[in-house]
Amino acid sequence: MISPVSALCAAGFAAALYAHRFWMPPCVLKEPERCRAFGRLSYFTVQTNLINFAYHTLRCLAPKHPLVGRLHPLAFATASMLTVLYYSLDHWNAQKAAGDRKWIAKGYTRLPLGNHVEHGHALPLALLDALCLPRAAASASDVLWINGGYGAAYFAVMVLLGKRLKGEWIYPVLDDLEKGFGPAGPYLLAAAIIAISLLLGLADRSLAAGAA
């Protein structure tokens, strides 16, 4: 039987992907240089929503699958960080706000709502899933390699390689950090985000183990 919580989570992340695809300006028009190398997958938002949609779909269809436990810390950490990072670093960024106003004037009137649908409910859904549904606890090494590996790979490929190929940072906040802290600025943010992802993954592991 499909869990209503898993179905709700899968539907929520599907809605986020829908909003990105149909309510937001295409990245090839909005940020052609920033997205030239990897397209929509350049964005942590898109990757997070894809990861979580796939994860919760798996949990709907095969709740006893071994990957449900092993991948839960990654799904939990990415969804939790998506909401917090977006509203703390990106939503109020002046460069982003100016860009949004430009695209709203061009007819993308659902863009403000799309911003919230893409980012706003990821954390509540992650908490709902983590607190309501039992699962096998991932190992500490799973958290280290999966959460840490994903964070390091995203920064190395999408951020650093993307910057080298495109000449621009994927997110305006990285420009601000580079101006404020020099070349080390983006690396400091990446290190902090990877550390937070690991801590969230370990907390999720402890929560699952305690509920078992």
Contacts in CASP RR format, 6 or more apart in sequence:
PFRMAT RR
TARGET T0000
AUTHOR 0000-0000-0000
METHOD contacts of the structure
MODEL  1
MISPVSALCAAGFAAALYAHRFWMPPCVLKEPERCRAFGRLSYFTVQTNL
INFAYHTLRCLAPKHPLVGRLHPLAFATASMLTVLYYSLDHWNAQKAAGD
RKWIAKGYTRLPLGNHVEHGHALPLALLDALCLPRAAASASDVLWINGGY
GAAYFAVMVLLGKRLKGEWIYPVLDDLEKGFGPAGPYLLAAAIIAISLLL
GLADRSLAAGAA
2 60 0 8 1.000
2 61 0 8 1.000
3 59 0 8 1.000
3 60 0 8 1.000
3 63 0 8 1.000
3 133 0 8 1.000
5 128 0 8 1.000
5 129 0 8 1.000
5 132 0 8 1.000
5 133 0 8 1.000
6 56 0 8 1.000
6 59 0 8 1.000
6 60 0 8 1.000
6 63 0 8 1.000
6 129 0 8 1.000
6 133 0 8 1.000
7 60 0 8 1.000
8 125 0 8 1.000
8 128 0 8 1.000
9 52 0 8 1.000
9 56 0 8 1.000
9 59 0 8 1.000
9 125 0 8 1.000
9 128 0 8 1.000
9 129 0 8 1.000
10 53 0 8 1.000
10 56 0 8 1.000
10 57 0 8 1.000
10 59 0 8 1.000
10 60 0 8 1.000
12 121 0 8 1.000
12 125 0 8 1.000
13 49 0 8 1.000
13 52 0 8 1.000
13 53 0 8 1.000
13 56 0 8 1.000
13 122 0 8 1.000
13 125 0 8 1.000
14 53 0 8 1.000
15 117 0 8 1.000
16 45 0 8 1.000
16 49 0 8 1.000
16 53 0 8 1.000
16 117 0 8 1.000
16 118 0 8 1.000
16 119 0 8 1.000
16 121 0 8 1.000
16 122 0 8 1.000
17 46 0 8 1.000
17 49 0 8 1.000
17 50 0 8 1.000
17 53 0 8 1.000
19 110 0 8 1.000
19 113 0 8 1.000
19 114 0 8 1.000
19 117 0 8 1.000
19 118 0 8 1.000
20 40 0 8 1.000
20 45 0 8 1.000
20 46 0 8 1.000
20 49 0 8 1.000
20 114 0 8 1.000
20 118 0 8 1.000
23 108 0 8 1.000
23 110 0 8 1.000
23 111 0 8 1.000
23 113 0 8 1.000
23 114 0 8 1.000
23 117 0 8 1.000
24 30 0 8 1.000
24 108 0 8 1.000
24 111 0 8 1.000
24 114 0 8 1.000
24 118 0 8 1.000
25 103 0 8 1.000
25 106 0 8 1.000
25 108 0 8 1.000
25 111 0 8 1.000
27 34 0 8 1.000
27 35 0 8 1.000
27 39 0 8 1.000
27 40 0 8 1.000
27 42 0 8 1.000
27 43 0 8 1.000
28 35 0 8 1.000
28 39 0 8 1.000
30 103 0 8 1.000
33 166 0 8 1.000
33 167 0 8 1.000
33 168 0 8 1.000
34 42 0 8 1.000
34 166 0 8 1.000
34 168 0 8 1.000
34 169 0 8 1.000
34 170 0 8 1.000
35 42 0 8 1.000
35 166 0 8 1.000
35 170 0 8 1.000
36 165 0 8 1.000
36 166 0 8 1.000
37 161 0 8 1.000
37 162 0 8 1.000
37 165 0 8 1.000
37 166 0 8 1.000
38 157 0 8 1.000
38 158 0 8 1.000
38 162 0 8 1.000
40 46 0 8 1.000
41 47 0 8 1.000
41 158 0 8 1.000
42 158 0 8 1.000
42 162 0 8 1.000
42 170 0 8 1.000
43 170 0 8 1.000
44 78 0 8 1.000
44 82 0 8 1.000
44 85 0 8 1.000
44 154 0 8 1.000
44 158 0 8 1.000
45 82 0 8 1.000
45 86 0 8 1.000
45 118 0 8 1.000
45 119 0 8 1.000
47 78 0 8 1.000
47 154 0 8 1.000
47 158 0 8 1.000
48 78 0 8 1.000
48 79 0 8 1.000
48 81 0 8 1.000
48 82 0 8 1.000
48 122 0 8 1.000
49 82 0 8 1.000
49 118 0 8 1.000
49 122 0 8 1.000
51 74 0 8 1.000
51 75 0 8 1.000
51 78 0 8 1.000
52 75 0 8 1.000
52 78 0 8 1.000
52 79 0 8 1.000
52 122 0 8 1.000
52 125 0 8 1.000
52 126 0 8 1.000
55 68 0 8 1.000
55 71 0 8 1.000
55 72 0 8 1.000
55 74 0 8 1.000
55 75 0 8 1.000
56 75 0 8 1.000
56 129 0 8 1.000
58 65 0 8 1.000
58 67 0 8 1.000
58 68 0 8 1.000
58 71 0 8 1.000
59 68 0 8 1.000
59 129 0 8 1.000
59 133 0 8 1.000
62 68 0 8 1.000
66 136 0 8 1.000
68 135 0 8 1.000
68 136 0 8 1.000
69 135 0 8 1.000
69 136 0 8 1.000
69 137 0 8 1.000
69 138 0 8 1.000
69 208 0 8 1.000
70 136 0 8 1.000
70 138 0 8 1.000
70 139 0 8 1.000
70 142 0 8 1.000
70 146 0 8 1.000
71 138 0 8 1.000
71 146 0 8 1.000
72 130 0 8 1.000
72 135 0 8 1.000
72 138 0 8 1.000
72 204 0 8 1.000
72 208 0 8 1.000
73 138 0 8 1.000
73 142 0 8 1.000
73 143 0 8 1.000
73 146 0 8 1.000
73 147 0 8 1.000
73 200 0 8 1.000
73 201 0 8 1.000
73 202 0 8 1.000
73 204 0 8 1.000
73 205 0 8 1.000
74 146 0 8 1.000
74 147 0 8 1.000
74 150 0 8 1.000
74 201 0 8 1.000
75 126 0 8 1.000
75 129 0 8 1.000
76 126 0 8 1.000
76 129 0 8 1.000
76 130 0 8 1.000
76 200 0 8 1.000
76 201 0 8 1.000
76 204 0 8 1.000
77 147 0 8 1.000
77 196 0 8 1.000
77 197 0 8 1.000
77 198 0 8 1.000
77 200 0 8 1.000
77 201 0 8 1.000
77 204 0 8 1.000
78 150 0 8 1.000
78 197 0 8 1.000
79 122 0 8 1.000
79 123 0 8 1.000
79 125 0 8 1.000
79 126 0 8 1.000
80 122 0 8 1.000
80 123 0 8 1.000
80 126 0 8 1.000
80 127 0 8 1.000
80 200 0 8 1.000
81 193 0 8 1.000
81 196 0 8 1.000
81 197 0 8 1.000
81 200 0 8 1.000
82 119 0 8 1.000
82 120 0 8 1.000
82 122 0 8 1.000
82 123 0 8 1.000
83 119 0 8 1.000
83 120 0 8 1.000
83 121 0 8 1.000
83 122 0 8 1.000
83 123 0 8 1.000
83 124 0 8 1.000
84 123 0 8 1.000
85 193 0 8 1.000
86 115 0 8 1.000
86 118 0 8 1.000
86 119 0 8 1.000
86 120 0 8 1.000
87 119 0 8 1.000
87 120 0 8 1.000
89 171 0 8 1.000
89 173 0 8 1.000
90 96 0 8 1.000
90 171 0 8 1.000
90 172 0 8 1.000
90 173 0 8 1.000
91 115 0 8 1.000
91 119 0 8 1.000
93 172 0 8 1.000
93 173 0 8 1.000
93 176 0 8 1.000
95 172 0 8 1.000
95 175 0 8 1.000
96 172 0 8 1.000
100 111 0 8 1.000
100 112 0 8 1.000
100 115 0 8 1.000
103 111 0 8 1.000
104 111 0 8 1.000
104 112 0 8 1.000
130 204 0 8 1.000
130 207 0 8 1.000
130 208 0 8 1.000
131 207 0 8 1.000
134 208 0 8 1.000
134 211 0 8 1.000
134 212 0 8 1.000
135 208 0 8 1.000
136 208 0 8 1.000
136 212 0 8 1.000
137 205 0 8 1.000
137 206 0 8 1.000
137 208 0 8 1.000
137 209 0 8 1.000
137 210 0 8 1.000
137 212 0 8 1.000
138 146 0 8 1.000
138 201 0 8 1.000
138 204 0 8 1.000
138 205 0 8 1.000
138 208 0 8 1.000
139 205 0 8 1.000
140 202 0 8 1.000
140 205 0 8 1.000
142 205 0 8 1.000
143 198 0 8 1.000
143 201 0 8 1.000
143 202 0 8 1.000
143 204 0 8 1.000
143 205 0 8 1.000
144 198 0 8 1.000
147 194 0 8 1.000
147 197 0 8 1.000
147 198 0 8 1.000
147 200 0 8 1.000
147 201 0 8 1.000
148 194 0 8 1.000
148 197 0 8 1.000
148 198 0 8 1.000
150 197 0 8 1.000
151 190 0 8 1.000
151 193 0 8 1.000
151 194 0 8 1.000
151 197 0 8 1.000
152 194 0 8 1.000
155 190 0 8 1.000
155 193 0 8 1.000
155 194 0 8 1.000
158 170 0 8 1.000
159 169 0 8 1.000
159 170 0 8 1.000
159 174 0 8 1.000
159 186 0 8 1.000
159 190 0 8 1.000
162 170 0 8 1.000
163 169 0 8 1.000
163 170 0 8 1.000
169 175 0 8 1.000
169 178 0 8 1.000
169 186 0 8 1.000
173 189 0 8 1.000
174 185 0 8 1.000
174 186 0 8 1.000
174 189 0 8 1.000
177 185 0 8 1.000
177 186 0 8 1.000
177 188 0 8 1.000
177 189 0 8 1.000
178 185 0 8 1.000
178 186 0 8 1.000
181 188 0 8 1.000
END
